[in-house]
Amino acid sequence: MKALKWQDGKGDILFDFKTAYEKYGILPGVYIGTHWNAFYGIHDFKVHGGNQFAQNRQKHYNLSWRRFGGRIGA
């Protein structure tokens, strides 16, 4: 979203989605699949490969999802 001109690249589409639904008393739901990610080379939650580069990607991927889950889980 940072690359878009929408809300000067500072928009939070999940927050806006949640707010719009709650305005009408509807409890929103979002599914975010984390078991596959082409950028990290993730399949079934794991980076394939055993070298240091793969281990670092796995650590970063795990940390990213823990942080992301904390943001939207509230």
C-alpha positions as CSV (number, residue, x, y, z in Angstrom):
1,M,0.0,0.0,0.0
2,K,3.0,2.3,0.5
3,A,3.4,2.6,-3.3
4,L,-0.1,3.9,-3.8
5,K,-1.3,7.4,-3.7
6,W,-4.3,6.3,-1.7
7,Q,-4.1,8.0,1.7
8,D,-0.6,9.1,0.9
9,G,0.7,5.5,1.2
10,K,-0.3,5.4,4.9
11,G,-3.7,3.7,4.6
12,D,-4.7,0.6,6.6
13,I,-7.1,-1.3,4.5
14,L,-7.9,-3.9,7.2
15,F,-8.7,-1.2,9.7
16,D,-10.9,0.6,7.3
17,F,-12.7,-2.7,6.4
18,K,-13.2,-3.5,10.1
19,T,-14.4,0.0,10.9
20,A,-16.9,0.0,8.1
21,Y,-18.5,-3.3,9.1
22,E,-18.6,-2.4,12.8
23,K,-20.4,0.8,11.9
24,Y,-23.4,-1.4,11.1
25,G,-23.0,-3.9,13.9
26,I,-21.4,-6.6,11.7
27,L,-18.5,-8.6,13.0
28,P,-16.0,-8.8,10.1
29,G,-13.8,-11.7,9.3
30,V,-10.6,-12.0,7.2
31,Y,-8.8,-15.1,6.2
32,I,-5.0,-14.7,5.7
33,G,-3.3,-17.8,4.5
34,T,0.2,-18.0,6.0
35,H,1.2,-21.5,4.9
36,W,2.5,-20.5,1.5
37,N,4.6,-17.5,0.5
38,A,6.5,-17.3,-2.8
39,F,8.7,-14.4,-1.6
40,Y,10.2,-16.4,1.2
41,G,10.0,-19.7,-0.5
42,I,7.5,-21.0,2.1
43,H,5.5,-24.2,1.6
44,D,3.5,-25.6,4.5
45,F,4.9,-23.0,6.9
46,K,8.6,-23.9,6.2
47,V,11.4,-22.6,4.1
48,H,12.9,-25.3,1.9
49,G,16.6,-25.7,2.2
50,G,18.9,-26.1,5.1
51,N,21.6,-23.5,4.5
52,Q,22.1,-20.3,6.6
53,F,20.2,-18.2,4.1
54,A,17.1,-20.4,4.4
55,Q,17.3,-20.5,8.2
56,N,17.4,-16.7,8.2
57,R,14.4,-16.4,5.9
58,Q,12.5,-18.8,8.2
59,K,13.3,-16.7,11.3
60,H,12.3,-13.5,9.5
61,Y,9.1,-15.1,8.2
62,N,8.1,-16.4,11.6
63,L,8.8,-13.0,13.3
64,S,6.9,-11.1,10.6
65,W,3.7,-13.2,11.1
66,R,3.9,-13.0,14.9
67,R,4.1,-9.2,14.6
68,F,1.3,-9.1,12.0
69,G,-1.0,-11.3,14.0
70,G,-0.5,-9.0,17.0
71,R,-1.6,-6.0,15.0
72,I,-4.9,-7.5,13.7
73,G,-5.7,-9.9,16.5
74,A,-7.0,-7.2,18.8
